[in-house]
Amino acid sequence: MDHPIHIQDLIARFLAKKATDQDVDDLQRWLDEDPAHVSYFNALNEKHQAHTTLNQFDLKRIDMAWQHLSARIGTPGVRGAGKVVPFTFLRVAATISILALSLFAIWKIVGKKKFSATTENIVFSSGDKNVHFLLPDSTSVWLNTNSTIAYTTEFDTKREVKLKGEAFFDVRKKDKQNFIVRTEHLSIQVKGTRFNVQAYEAQDENATLEEGEIVLTVKGEQRTYAMAPGDQITLKKEQQKVVFAKVDPTDYSAWKEDKIIFDNALLGDIILKLENRYHVDIIIDDTIARREHLTMTIEQEPIEEILEMIQLSSRLNYRKENDQIIIYE
């Protein structure tokens, strides 16, 4: 797809760090118009950041850096005649650049409405795919689609991240230093454990503990909630109500394997996840969304099959009108 010259110029100014605030706002609006625009921007950004990163390296030290990185992530080095194969390093450098890009080049587009931050912040954004990466302390993070996580360059002394969206954490235990996850409404403090946090803007926020212990606090409350494996605490935003439940925690982290499990879930909650996963707009009467409960497991089925499953499992029907899916009785 060919994009207008003024858009290409706008992206070029942005990547060169010469964009004005008006440029950033214009670019944000253009990105919001179509997921294809985001893909186009990401492709240009990847090439630009890879080129920039490579120019900053002393080529004589690349081999040593690659071997160090390989040892950390358990990936064998790719070598040839004593040198790293260029395309391999290019790919690695591009990945590093995108995942640990400067605030100006990612946060201002992806996260400027989500977190207050400084130029010392590092921001990870998943886009339309799940991503898995390691934090500097070797904590393992799975970031669900359309999610963002941020932390400062002082992470070694202050293990704290800010989350918008959904993530699963396998926290590396560190003596005398807790690990903290903050969302818009929740603060979760741990030492070493495995847990899932959901904090999408349009949904209730919850934490689900798989292993270990966590202490959760809700914004505006002085009470703390000590959680054990299998515990789930949900903040119902509309009612400003905290709900406790015992669950199978693996049901709430199955998305890491591209699987979503709904066990007697509200149809309204199911629809929110379908919209996020399939990038569709689903219209349903609020009364129906709050009344119907369904049990199903979604893996790689297309959205049409999911809608058929909903239709067969309930008294509901659906139809497509333009770019919307309408579910009705």
N, C-alpha and C positions, 0 to 999 in steps of 0.2 A: 504494500500500500504506500503510495506517495503522500507525504504530508506537506502542508503548506510551508513555503519558504520562511514565513515569519515564525512558525513553530520551530523549525530547525534552528533559526537564529536565536530564538528564545532559549532553547535547550543548550545551545553552544555557549551563550552568555552565562547560563546557570552553572554549567560544568566548569567554566573558566573562573567561577566565583566573581563574576562581574554583574550579576543580576540585581536589579533594584527590588524593593519590596513589591512594587506593582508587577514586575516580571514574575516574581514568585507566586503572587496571587493568580495571575493569568495562567501560569503553568499548572498550578493546582486545579483550576477549573477545567483545563483541557484534559488533565489526567483523570478527573472524576467523570468525564463524559463517556469513556469507553475503556474496558479492560485492555483492548488492543493498543490504546495509547500508552498504558503503563508498560506493556511488553516492549513497545518500541523504545520508550525512554530507558528501560532497563538494559536493553541491548546496547544502546549508545553509551550509557553510563558504564557498562562493563568494559567496553573497549577503551573508553577514555581512562578509567581508573587503572586498568591493566597497564596501559602505556605509561601513565604517570608513575605508577609504582615501579615498573622496570627501570625507568630513568633515574630513580632515586637509589638504585642498588649498585654497589661495587661488584662488578661481574666476577671478580676473583674470589669474592666471599659468598657467592650464590650457592656453591656446592655445599659449603659448611652449613649455611642456613637451611638448605633443603634437607640435609641429613638430620639436623636437629628437629625440624618439623616432622619428618617421617617417623622419627623415634617417638615423638609425642602422640601422634595419631595412629601409630601402628601400621603405617603404609610403607612398603619397601621403596627405596629410592629408585629413580629411573635414570640410568647413567649411560654414557657412551663415550669411550676414549677419554675417561677422566673428567668429563663435563656433563652437566645436567642437560638433558635434551631440551632445547629452547621452548618447544610448544608445551611441554609438560609444565615448566616453570611459569609460562605465560598463563596457563589455566589456573595454577595454584595462586599466582599473584592476583589474577582477576577475582578469584574467590575471596582471598583475604581482603582485597580492596572493597568488595561489595559488603562483606560482613562487618568489616571494621573501618568503614568509610568515615571521612570527616563529617562533623555535624552539619556543615553547610550543604553537603552533597547528598545527605539522606534525611536527616532529622527535619530539615526545613520543609521538605516535601511530604515525607511520610508521617512525621511525628510532631510537627509544629503546633498542631491543635490538641495534642495528647499530653505532652509532658513539658514542664518548664525545664530548660537545660542550658548548659554552657558549652563552649567549644571543646571542653574536655570530656564530653560525653561520647560514648560509643553506642551505636544503635544498630540492632539487627531487625530486619523486617522480612517476613516470610512470603509476602505476595500471595499468589494463588496456589502455592504448594507447601506441604509440610517440610520443615527443615530441622536438621539435627546438628548440634555443634557443641563445643566445649567452651566453658568460661575460663578465665585465666587460672582459677583454682582447681581446674579439672572437673568441676561440676558439669554434669551432662544435662543438656536442655533439648527438648523437642518442642518446636514452636509450630502451633497449628496455623492453618491458612488465615490470611488477613490479620495477622497478629504482629505486635511490635514489642521488643524488649530493649531496655536501655540501662546502662550503668556507667559510672565515671571511671576515669583512668586511675583513680585511687582505690580501685577494687581490692587490691592486695591488703589494704588496711581497713577497708569498709566494704564488706561483702553484702551489697544491697543492689537490687535490681527493681526496675519499674516495668510493669506489664500492662499491656493493652491487648486484649484478645484471650488466647488460651495457650497454656504451656504445661508441660510435664517436666518436673525437676528430679534428678537423681543427684542429691547434694553430697559433695565430698566433705567428710567430717574434718574439721580443723580445730585444734585445741584452743579454748578460750576465745573463739571467734564465731559468733552465730552467723547464719545466712538469712537475709531478710528479703521477702518479696512484697512489694507494695503495688496495689491496684488503686483505682479511684476511691474505693470504699473500704478495702481490706488491707491489713498488715499481717504477714505471716512470718513467724520467726522459728528457725530450726537450727539444728547442729549438723546432723547427717541423716538424710531420710529420703523417701520417694513419695511424691505427691503431685496431684493435678490441680491447677487453678484455672477457672473459667471467669473471664472478666470482659466479655464483649460489651460494647456500649449499649446495645439495645436489649440486653438480656440480664437476668439476675446473675449476681456473682456468687461463686461457690468455690470451696476448697475440699478436695477429697484425698484422704490420707491412705496410702498403700502400705507403707512400712515406716517404722520409727515413731517419732513424736513431733508434733508441731503445736505452737501456741498462736492463736489467732485473735486479733482484735478488730473491731468494727469502728470505722470513723464516727466520731461523736459519742462513743460509748467508753466508759472506763473499765467495764468488765472484760476479762480475758477468757478465752475458751481453750482448754487443753484437750487436744484431740489424740485418739488412739487409732491404730489401723482399722480401716473399715468405717471410720467416722466421716460424715460429710456435713459441712455447715454451709447453708445457703442464705444469702441476704436477699430477701424479696424487696426489690427497690421501691415498688409502688406503695406497699404497705409499711416500708421501713421495719420489716420484721425478720428476725433471725430464726431459721428453721434447722433443727438437728435431725439427722437420719443415719441409720445403719445401712450400708450398701456394699455391693461387691465392687471394690475400687477398680478392678480391671475393666469393668464396663465403661468407666469414665476416662480410661486412658487408651482404649482400643483404637482411637483415631490415629495413634502413632503408626499403626499398621494399616492405615487407610480404611479402617472399619469403624462404624458408628453403631452402638448398641442402645436401643430404646427399650426399657422395661416398664410397661404400663405408664409411659410418659405422656404428658399433655400434648395434644396435637399442636398447640401454639408453640411449644418448645421445639417440637420436631420441625416445624416449618421454618423457624429461625435458623436451625442448623442446615436445612436443605438450601435455603437462600444463600447462606454463607459458602456452602460447599459447591453448589452448582451455578452460582451467580445468576439466579433467577428471581423474579418478582412474583410472589404468591399472595393472592388476595383471599381473605377468608373472614367471615363474620366473627367478631370477637366472642360472641356467646358460644359459637361452635368450637372455636379454638380453645376455650377454657373448659368446655364440657367433655370433649372426646379424649379418651386415653387409648394409646396403641402400643403394642409390643412388636418390634421388628429389628432386624439386623441389616445394615446397609454396608456393602463392600464396594464393588466397582460397577454396580448397575447404573444404567443411564436414568435420568430423571423421569422419563416416561414409565419405566418399570416401577419406580418408587410410587408414582402416582397411582398406577394400577394396583399396587399392594395396598395403598391407603383405601382405595375404592372397594377392594374385595374384603377388607378387614373392618369396614364400617358401613354406615348408611349414606355415605357421601359420594358425590360425583365431582368431576372436574371438567373444565374446558379451557381452551387457550383462546385468548383474544389479543391480537397484536403481540406485544412482548410480555404479556402477563398471563399467569396461570390462576384461574379462579376456581376455588373449591366451594361447593355448595351442597345443600341437602336436596 
